[in-house]
């Protein structure tokens, strides 16, 4: 019985500090300190890259897919390089939702498979049109990436996706 009384007294003391239901809390909010910089961590600069472009060595005439962080969320169809442009279609497979941001990074290579240069294709959702839910969401994006002037002797290409954001 003594244990029950002690427990009841402790519970009453805890509840005494709580405001009654429907009563506003009159205590002033306390400022919160938030750390916005982490020592030793620098903010990224520039565009995202794909280390796999440096490891790819496509054979002359080839257009191949380079590994990237989102490979399990899309498929590339119709990938081809004509000596000037690498083209293909990205089909989102992870879910059916609007494509918000997409970046396709292409590497261009000489006859020995040496990376000569890179270029990118970017898709940004046009938010001025608002969200259009009347029709099916866009899940396919065609891309074409021209070889940069520095890759004038390019005979092959590799593409990967460093940025993919969908709803």
Order of alpha helices (4+ residues) and beta strands (2+ residues): alpha-alpha-beta-beta-beta-beta-beta-beta-beta
